[in-house]
Amino acid sequence: MIDTREGSHSQDETLVLPPALASFVDRMGDFQLMTLGAMDLMRDLSREDISGRALSAKIARDPTLSARILRLANSSYYGTAHRIATVNQAVTMIGIDNVRRLVQGLCMVEMSTPHGGVSKHFGGRAFAAHALAVSYLAGVLTGRIGFQNLGKGEAETAGLIHDIGMCLLGSGDPKTYQDIQVRFWGQVEDYLQAPEGASIVSVEESMLGFTHAHLGGWLAQQWNLPLNIQESLAWHHGPLQNVTNQEAVVVVHLAEILTNEHDMDYLPMGGCGRIHPDVIQFLESRGKGQFLETLHQSLAREISKAKQLHQLILTEEQKEEKQTVELKGEELPRPAIPKGAVKPIRLPVPWWSYLLPGAPQLIRGELGMGVGFLAGFLFALAFFVLTYLSGGIVLSLVFLFVSIAIWLLSIILE
């Protein structure tokens, strides 16, 4: 049930939302933004104490998800020296947090594309990439600003699903509010191009009496998420006067502003608006007003990483070739070969492997070629030593040249 009481509230009270939202959700009917398996996985990922073994086991239950995780883990973004062939290896080599972030991003892709969803208008993959970038920066901002009442995990979760209400507004499936959906998306860009530069929430407010942020807060309430996350979703565009957990709202608000100003959005240009005056006032009241003046410069490295993560999800292929590789007696998904490629992507091998002929091939699993180079090099080297000790200088030089040629050939054909 939606609490529409006016005024501030305590931690024990429920989320205060606009009265117009109540009648809207009553007409909305049943909905499902993701499969039950994906919902369970997202719930497990929110646990800070989840182990790498438990995370790997849960991902491995879904072959399609496993294949997509391996594809992304083997991308140049993570720059791993060895090809990652199992989910467990991905957790070990790129870390639990990175794998968790990839899974969350892929779940967001699913969440934003059911029944047409926001993908009908802006692209579900762009929506998911934006959500993941906001999540990452929200976690960074929590530590940089020095908020004491907000954990990094909570901030990342709030950032990840901050625009989930847009999925409900964008869905073309529930017929009970299809007319409102068509009217909204048909007029929103005209509003945004107006001289006054209206933000998307002002458009929603005028047309619906509530915003996608309010709808997201309601959904977080239905999912029994903590109040600070509910408020982060409901008020991440402002204002702050009815908010108990203002730190959480401020972090998500600033993270979204940063992503939008650095081309990591899915909305039309200017749709997010500017930093809300309440956010500025809140930071100044806590002696952190100067943080806004150097926001972009002080977070330049983190913003760059967020853009790489955004691009990684944005360009992840939707259709993948079904391939498997047998390793240790198990059938495991293999990253798909890009169309037009002659052979699988060859990740770089450690520099020291070039010192030993055949080592690059052995590291990549090309056992026949690797053993051949290594055996040939060792035999040629052995005959060089034997002929040199027996006084056959000319013959020893021949075997020396042969061993060098094998070494060079191993490097050229790696």
N, C-alpha and C positions, 0 to 999 in steps of 0.2 A: 504494500500500500504506500502511496506517495504522501509525504507530509508536506503540506503547502502553507504551514504557519509562517507568519512574518516574524522578522527579528532574528537575533543571534540565538545560538543553541549550544548545548554542552555536548561532551563526548558521548553521553548516554542517549542523546536525542537522535532522531533520524535525519536524513538529508532533507533540507528545505528546497523545494522545487516549485516552478511556476504552476499555478492552477490549471492553465491550458494544457499542460502535459498529461494530466490525469485522463481527460476525455480522449486524448489522442491514443494513448497506450491501451485504453479499453477497447478502441475500435481496431487496433492493430492485429489482433488475433495471434495465433501461434507463429513462432519463428525459430529458426535454428541457424546460427551464424557459422557453426563449424560442426564437424562430426563429433560424436561422443568421445572417440579415441583421442582426437586432437584436444578436446576440452580437458580430458584427464591429464594429458601430457603437459598442457599449459599450467594446470594446477600444480603438478609435481615440480615443474621448473621454477615455480615461485618459492619453493623451499630452499633456503640458503644452505641447508645441511645435506643436500642430495649428493651422493658419492658418484665418482666417475663410473664405477661398475654399474650402479643402479641406472644412471643416465644412459649408458650404452645399451643396457638390456631393454630399456623402454623404447629407445629409438629403433633398435634392431627388430622389434616386432612389426614394424611397418617397412616393407622392402622398398617402396617408392620413396618414402621419406629418407631412408638410409642412403639410397642412391644419390639423392639430391644433396644430402649433407656431405657425402664423399666428394661429389663434384665441386662443391664450394670449398671444402677443406683443401682440395688439391689445386685451387686457383692461385694465381700469382699474388693475390692479396695477402695470403699467409706465408708465401715464400718458403715452404718446407723443402728440405733437401731431398727427402725420399718420398716416393709415391705412397699415399695413404690408402690402404686397401680395406680396412675395417673401421667400423665406428669406434671401437675401443682404441685403435691407433689414433684416430682423430682426436679423441678426448685426451690421450696421452701427449700428443705432439703439438696440438694448438691450444689445449687447455679447456677445462670445464666451462669457463665463462664464455669463451668464443663459440663452443658448440651449442651452449645454451642459447646464445644470441642468434645463431643461425636457425635453430629449431623455432624459436619465437618468431623470427622473420618469416619463415615458411608457413607457420601456422597463421600468421597475419594475412598472408597471400590467400590462403583458403578462406579465412574469415571475411575478407573483403570482396570475394568474387562469387558467392552463392547467388543463384537466380538472377544473374546480371549484376546485382549489387552496384557499388560505386564504379566498378570497371566499365559499366555501361556509359559512364560520362567522363571519368578521369583516369581510369586504369587501376585495377586492383593491385598490380605489381608496384606502381608508383605510390599508391597508398601505403602498402606494406614497407617499402623502402623508406618512406618519410617517417613512419611510426618507429622503425628501428633506429633511425638517426636521432629522433627526439629522445628515445629511451636511453641511448648511449650518452647524449649530452646532459640529460637530466641527472644521471648518475654522477657525471663529472662535476656538474654545478653544485650538487649537494656538498661535496667535499671542498670545492673552491670557495664557496660563499661562507662555509663554516657553520652550517645549520646543525644544531645539536639534537633536535627532536625528529629528524627525518633520516632514515637509513638509506643507504645507496640502493639496496634491493627494492625498497618501496618506491623510490623515485623512478627507477628504471621500469618497474611494472606500470606505474601511473603513466609514464611517458609512452610506453609501448601501446597502451590501449586508450590514449587520451582522446582520440577521434573516433572511437568505436560507434558512437551515436550516428556518425555519418553513414555507416554501413546500413543502419536501419532506415535512415532517410533515403538512401540511394537504392534500396532494394525494390525491384519491380515485381516481387512475388505476392506479398499480401495485398489482395484486391481491395480490402477495406479502406486503405489510404493511398491507393494508386493514383487517384485524381490529384491529391495533394502533392504527391511525389512528382508527377508530370508537370504540374504548374510550377513547383519550386524550381526544378532543374531547367525548365524552359525559360525562366525569367532571371535566374541568378546572375548570368553574365551581363545582362542589360543593366542590372542594378550596379554591378561592380564597375562598369564602364562610365557610370555617371560622374559628373564633375566633382561632386562632393566626396567621391571615393569611398563609398560605403563598404564596410567589411561584411564578410559572409554572415556573421552572427547578427548584424543589424538587419540583413535581408530576411533571415530566418525569423527574427523577432517580429518583424512587421507582417510577415505572411502567416506565421504559425502561432505566435504568442509564446514561443519558447525556441531554444536553439539545439543544434546537434550536441552541444556540450551538456545541456540539461538532460537530453535523452541518454547520453553516455553515462551520466551520473546515476540515472534511474536504473540502467542496465547493470552497473556495478553494484547497486543496491540489491538487485535481484540475484546476483551471483554471490551475495554475502561477503563482498570484499570489505576491507577495513574502511572506516569513515574517512581517513585522510586520502585514500585513493578515490573514494566516491566524490569527495569535494574537488580533488584535482581534475577529475573529468568534467564535473558539472560547472566549474568556475574558472577553467584555465584561460578563458578569454576575459575574465573579470566579471563583475567587481568583486571586492574582497570583504565588504561589510558584513555579510552573513556567513563568513567562513571561519571555522574554528582552527583548522590546520592550514594557516596561511603560508607557512614555509613550503609545503608540498605544492600548493597551487602556484606560488611564485616560481619555483624551479621548473615546473612543466611549461608555464607561460614563457619563460625566458628561453627554454630549450626549443620551443616551437618558433619563436621569433628568430632565433639564430639559424635554424634550418631553412626557414622561408627566405631570409635575407641572403642565404648562400645557395640558392637554387636547389633545395632539397624538399620541395613541396609538390603537391599533386593538385592544388587549387589554382584558379586563374590568378594572374599577377595582382598582388595587393589584397587578396582575399582574406588574409589573416589579420590585417590591420597593423597598428603600431603598439609599442609597449604601453600597457594600460597605466593611467596615472596612479591608480591604487598600488600598483607594483612598485613604481618609483617611490611613492610616499612610504611604503612599507620598508624598503631597503634603507631609505634615508633615516627613518625613525630608529633604525638599529645600527646606525653609523656605517652603513655599507653602500652609501650613495655613489662613492667614487668607483665602485666596482663596475657600474654601468658604463663609465667613461672609457674604460680600457677593456670592455667585454670581448670585443673581437680580437684585439691584439694579444691579450693574455691567454686566450683559448685557441690561438691560431693552429697549434699542433693538433689539438683535440678536434677542432672543426674539420681539419684536413682528413683525419682518420674517419670521422663521421661521414664525410663525402665519399671516401673509398668504400665504406660499408654500404652506404646508400646505393652506389653504383653497382656493387656486387649483387645485391638483391634485385635491383632494377633490370639487370641484364641476364639474370639467371634464366636459362631456357625453360619454357613451360613444357615442351615436349622433349622427352629424353629417350634415347635408344635403350632398350632393355638388354643389358649385358651382365654377365656374371663371370667371376673369376674364382677358381677353386683354390683355396688356401687352407692348409691344415684340415683337410677333409670337409670343409664347410662351403656351401654356395653363398657367396657374398656379392652384393651389387658392385658394379664397377662404374666409375664415371663415364658418361657417354662420350663417344668420339664426335667432335664437331663435324657438321656436314662439309664434305669436300676434302676432309683430311685424309691423307694417305695412311697414316699410322697414328697410334695414340699419342696424346700430349706427353712430351718427354721433359720431366722436371730436371733441374740441374742437380748434379751429384757433387759431393764434397770435393774441394780442390785437391785434397791429399790422395784421392783415388786415382788421379792421373799419374801419380808416381809409380804405380804398379800396373803393368799391362794386364788387361782383362778385368781389373777391379771395377771400372764404371759399368761394364756389362753385367758383372755379378751382382752389383748393388741393385740394378734395375730388374734382376730376375732372368736375364738372358744367359742362362747357365751354359749352353753349348758353346756360344761364341766366347764367353768369358773364360771358360776352362781351356778352350783352344788357344786363345791368346796367351794365357798364363803358362800353359804347358810348353808352347812353342818358344816363348821367351826364356824359360828356365833351361830347356834343352840347349838352345843356342848359346846361352851364357855358360852352361856347363862345358860344352865343347870348346868354347873360347878359352876357358881356364885350362883345360887339359892340353890343348894344342900349344898354348903359350908356354906352359911348364915343360912340354917336351921339346921345345925349341922351334916349333913350326910357326914362325912369326907371320908369314903371309896367310896361312890357313887360319890362324887365330884372328887376324884382322877381318877375314871374311865372316867368321862366326860373330864377331863383334858388330859388324855392320848389319848382319841378319837380326841380331837381338835388338838393335836400335830401330830397325825398320818395323819389327813387330810392335815395339812400344809406340812408335809414331802412328801406326795403323790402328792400334787400339784407341788412341786419342781421336783420330780422324773419324772413325766409325762409331764413336760412343753415342 
